[in-house]
Each structure stands twice: as C-alpha cells, then as structure tokens.
Amino acid sequence: MIAPKLTLTAAVAATTLALGASAMAAEKWDMPMAYTASNFHSEMGVVFADRVRDYTGGEVDITVHPGGSLFKGGEIKRAVQTGQAPIGERFMSAHANEAPLLGWDNLPFVATTYEDNERLWNAAKSSVNAQLSDLNLVALYTCPWPGQGFYFNKAVTSSADTQGVKFRSYNTATATFAEGLGMIPVQVEAAELSQALATGVAEAFISSGSTGYDRKVWESLSHYYKVNAWLPRNYVMVNKGVWDALDSGVQAQIQQAADETGADCAAKSADLANWYFEQLEANGMTVEDAGPEFLAELQEIGVKMTADWLEAAGAEGQAILDAYNAN
C-alpha cells in the first residue's frame, strides 16, 4: 500500500510544482492609455487585453489604465521605452519631433478616407516599424481616428477670423496649422482639454468628432468645421526588450490578438465617424463643411507641411509617398 500512496503524493507534488511554475511564468502588464474609458480606442484596448489573456491562457495578463490615470499622454512613450510600463498606447505623430518619419499620417489632404489611410499605412509600415525598433519599441497594432476638423467658439470663414486665437495643438503638424492661420499654438493633452477650454487656455483645436464628443466641448465651443485633413493613428506599443524576452509562441498569440483588435478598431472608427457629428449637433453645435476660402487656405498650408515633412523625413519619407501614390 506504500507505493500507491507515494505515487499519489508524487503526482500531487508534480501538479503543485507545475501550477507554481505556471503562476510564476504569468506576466502582469499595466497598459497606460491617454483617452477616456468611454473612447473607442480605450474600449478596444480592453478588448485587446481580454484577447491576450484568452489566447495566451493567462500567461500575459494586461490591465488597461485609461484617461492618463497611470501616465499622462505625453509620458506614455517614454514610460514604455524605459520599461516603467511594458505596454502602452499613444498618438504616433506625437513623436514626430523626435523621429520625423512618425509624422507620416499627418500629411494634410494626402489620405483623407479610411481606405486611403490604410494604403498609406501599408506603404509606411516597414519604415515606421524599423524606426520604432530604434526607439526600443515594437508596434502591435495601430488604429485610425476619424478625419480631423476644426473646433471654434465662433463662425470662421477665413484666416481673417482666426488671428490671435489660442489653439490647442497636440503635435508639430497641428502647431504648424495654427501658425499658418495666425493662431497661437498651446500644448494641451486630451485629458486636460475640457479644463483648458473652460478656462480660456485654449479657444480652438483640430481633432475628430470623437474628441469633441468625449470632452463635451459644446460647453465651451460653438462650431465644428469638417475638413477631413488627415486620419491620424494611435498605436499600441510594447517595450522591445520585454517583447524579445517572450516565447515565440506567446508572441504569436499576442500578435493574433493585436491584428484582430486593430481591424476591429478601424471598423469601429469608421462606424462612429458620422455618429459623432450627430451628437455634436444634438448638443447645440453648428457642424458644417469648411467654406471655400477657409478650405483653400488650409490646403495651401497643407502643401507646405507635406514639403516640410519630406525635407525632415528624407529619402524614407519620399519612398513612403512614392509607394502610396503608385497604388
């Protein structure tokens, strides 16, 4: 009778050790995100985290921290680069000052539909991923915002109406637009936008209908002008050292979750684009296409911005546009 008891004891011990090893192998990742929990990017971040947990059998457990609650938007990339957080999400073009190539999605009036934006991303992806690798980052998935338009606290028909307006900028491209229209760019993160508008720190900005809806900007602003200047992208990034340390099988499971979530996020963005306009109007804002004089001025500024980007991004930037235009 001793042998069976020993066998059972050994089996229990082996199972306990296996469970312990599994628990030790499980990785818990905090994922900072800049936008509110109700924003579709944040919602899809939770979907991604759930998929990763499911596909890896719990080996990687991601907790999403929306609204800049763990790190503010401007701190997220640095936190992931340095390993303070293993994973996070940020607006890709927010890093164009450091790496001009990452401004590929802020070329005004170059790719103004979801289909064209996807073609532009496909043309840029290889070069962008190489650039991110140099920054100790790996992009898991990207997701476009709806097209960008202008918010004001008054009617605007041309740059004559925008002189001296304090304009919330979120990257080099938006600051350039502001200056071209005689406005004063002010750096304001999305989580701080409502307060900035309420206190007069900012009086206007360019963004999608999503940001206006999330921040209830109708409490401070009155007009939204559809311009569809570009469809910027957020990206979910992971620290390269953390990524490289993962088993290849786990990498494949996480990438599957990322690919599925990126596709779902883009589809959700497209579905919501017009709905956001309806919500702005329902809350009292005037939503209309930019007038011909204002639009012509914006397009003129856009041509210069694209030329400036090509000069900064060099041959790689030109290769991206050439590949995009060839399709």
N, C-alpha and C positions, 0 to 999 in steps of 0.2 A: 504493500500500500504506500510505501515511502516514495517510490519512483513516480507514480502519477501525481502525488502532491507536489513533488519537486518540479515536475514538468509544468503543472499548472502555475506554480509560483514563478517559474522562469518565464512563462508566457505572459503573465501579468506584468512582470518587471520589464519585459521587452516592449510590451504595449505602452507602459508608462514612459519608458525612455523615448519611444517613437513620438508619443504625444508631446513630451517635453521638448524634443528636438524641433518638432513642427512649430510649437509655440515660440521657441527661440528664433526660428527662421522667419516668422511673420514680421513684416516691416510695417510700422505705422508712420504714415506720411501726412503732415499738415500741408494743406494747399491754400495759400492766400489768393484771394481774388479781389479786384478793386470795386466791383459793382454790386448793387443791392441784391439781396437774396431773391427778389422777385424778377430781376432782369434775366432775360433768356440765356445769356452767357453763363450766369451763375447757376441757373436751373440745369443747364446742360453739363456744367461741371459736376453737379451732384449725380446726374445720370452716368457720367464717365466714372466717377468714383464707385458707384454701385456695380457697374460692369467690371471694373478692375477687381473688385472684391470677389465677384462671382467667377470670373474667368480664371483668376489665379487661385481659387479655392481658399481665399482668405490670406494668402501669403503676403499680399500687399493690401493694406487697409488705409484708404485715403479719407481724411476728414477735411471737408471744404469750409473755409472761413471767408465768407463774402463781405462786401462793403468796406474793405480796407480795415477790417477788425483785427487782423493779425499783423499785417504790414500795410502801410499806405501804398497806393498805386505806384508812386514814384520810387518806392523802396523794394518792390517785389523782385525785379530782375536781379538786383544786387544781392538780395537775400538768397535767391536760388543759386546764383553764381558762386557765392561763398559758402554754401552749404548750411546756412541758417534755416532754410526750408528746402526740402528735397525737390519740391514741385510747386509751380505757381502759374498764374495767368497774367498776361499784360498785353497792352496795346503795342503791336510790333513796331510801329513807326515812332513810338515814344523814344526809341533808341537810335533814331537816325542821326542825332548829333554825334554819337559815339561811332556809329557804323552807317554811313550814308546809304549803303545798299538796302538797309532795312526800311527805307522810305519808299520802297517800290510800289506800295499800294496807295500812296498819297499823291499820285500824278494826276492833276486835275483834268477831267474830261477825256481821259485816255481809255478807261474801262468803267463804264457807267451802268452796266447791267450785271446781274448775278452771273450770267453766262460768260460775259467778257472778263469779269473779275476772276472767275475760275480759270480761264485761259491764261490770264496774266500771272496768276499764282503758279500754274503749271510751268510757265516759262521761267519764273523766278526761283522756284523751289530748290533746285540743286545748288545754286549760288548762295541763296539765303541760308540753307542748312549748313553749308561749309562755313559761312560767316559766323553762324551761331556756335558751331563747334569750336571755333577760335575763341569764343567768349565763354567756353566751358558750359555750353547749353546744348540740349537736344530738344527740338520741337516735336511734340507728339501729335498735336492737331492744331489747325487754325480754323477760324470761323469769321465770316464777314458780318459787319454791321450793315443795316440798310444805308442807302445813299445819303450823303451829307448835304444839309441845307442850312440856312441862316435863321437864327432867332434874334429878334429885336424887340425893343419896347416902344416902337413907333413904326409908322409906314416908311418904307425905304424904296426909292425909285432909281437912285444912282449913288455914287460916292459922295455927292454933294450932301447927302443926308447922313453920312457916317463919320464925318470929320470929328476927331476927338473922342469918339465913343470908346469906352473901356471894354475891351474884347477878351473874353476868356479863351486862352489858347491851351492846347494840350501837346503840341509838338512843333517842330520847325515849320512845317507846312502851314499850319493854322496861323502861326505868328506872321508868316510871310504874307498871307492873305490879308490879315489885319492891317499890316503896314501899307500894303498896296492900296487899301481903301481909306487910308488916313486915320485908322483907328489905333488905339494904344493896347498892345497885347499884354495880358496879365495871366500868369501861370496859375491855373486852378484845377485841382483834381476833381474827378466826378463826384466823389463823396462829399466834397465841400462846396459844390456848385450852388445848391439852394441857398445856403447862407451867404455866399458871395453875391448872388443876385439880390437877395433881400436887403443887404447892407450897402449895395451900390458899388461894391468892389469890382463887379463886372456888370455890364449892361447889355451884352450881346455875346453870341457864340455861334460856332458852326458845329453841327452834330446831326445825328439821325433823329427821327421821331421818337426813337426808343429812349434816349437820354431825357428829352423833354417830358415824356410821359412819366418816367421813373422819378424824376426830380420835381414833378408838378410845377413846371416853370410858368404855367399860366397865372400863378400867384404874383409873378413879377413882370412877365413879358406879355406882349400882345400879338406879335406877328411871327409867322414862320414862312419862309420862302423856299420852295422846292427848287433845288439846284442840281442835286444828284452828282455833285462834283467828283466824288470817288466813293468807293466802298472799302473802308479800312478794315483791317483784320486784327482780331485778338489771337494770341497763340498760347497754348498750354505748353510750358517748358519744364524740363527736368534737368537737374544738375548732371553734367556729363559723367563725373566720377561715380555718382550714385547709379546712373544708368548702366555704365560699363561693368559695374560690380554685380549686376543681376545675372542670374542664369539665363541663357539664351531662350529657353522655353518660356520663362516668365516674361522676358522682353516681348516675345511674340504675342503672348496673351494680352499684355498691356497695350501693345500696338493695335491689336484687333479691336480692343475697346475704344482706342483713340480714333481709329479710322471710322468706325461706326458712329461715334459721337460727333466727329467733325461733319460727316454727311448729314446727320440729323439736325445739327445746329444750323448749318447753312440753309436747310429746308425750312426750319422754323423762322429764321431771319426773314426769308422771302415771304413767308405766310403772314408775318406780323407787320410788314412794311406799311401797307395802306391802313391797317387797323390803327396804328399809332397816330396817323393823320386824323382819322375819325375821332380818336379820343381827345386830341388837342382841340379840334373844333367843338366837340361836345362840351369842353370846359371853357369855351368862350374865346379861343384864339382864332385869328384870321389865318387860314392856311391857303396859300396860293403859289402859282409859279412865279419865279422872279421875272420882273419886267424886262423888255428887250435891252434897254440901256444898261441896267444893272448887270444883266447876264453877259452882255458884250464886254463890260469892264472885267468881270470875273474871268472870262475866257482869255482875255489879253494877259491878265496876271498869271493864269494857268500856263500859258505858253512859256513865259519866262521861268516859272517854277520848274517846269519839266527840263528846260535847258540848264538851269542851275543844278538840278539833281544829276543830270548826265555828266556835268563837269565834275561834281563831287564823287559820284559813283564810278566814273571812269569806264573802261572797256567792258567791265562786267555789267554795268548798267545799260550800256548800249546793246550788249548782247541780249539782255532780257527783252528790251523793246523790239529788237530785230526779230527775235523768236516769236514774240507775241503778234507782231504785225504780219509775219509770214503765214500764220494760221488762218 
